[in-house]
Amino acid sequence: MLIGYILIGILAGYIASRITSGEGKGCLIDLFLGVVGSVVGPWLLGLLNITWGGTIGQIGTSVVGAVAVLWLWSKL
């Protein structure tokens, strides 16, 4: 189960970094982005009253959160 969450975090971080910069940032950074995105994403989508279910929803939510974190990071 934990390995599944780690793989989802890496995948979500990789997708988010590909969306924002066009390339991955490395396995550990992508994992970190995915984990942070999995915290930020549900909060952000909760503000908009949007919920997704299942594994695809979890990945999508994490990607949204990681993209938001990367966008905020680029503005700082």
Sequence and secondary structure as in RCSB ss.txt:
>XXXX:A:sequence
MLIGYILIGILAGYIASRITSGEGKGCLIDLFLGVVGSVVGPWLLGLLNITWGGTIGQIGTSVVGAVAVLWLWSK
L
>XXXX:A:secstr
 HHHHHHHHHHHHHHHHHHHHSS   HHHHHHHHHHHHHHHHHHHHHTT    HHHHHHHHHHHHHHHHHHHHHH
 
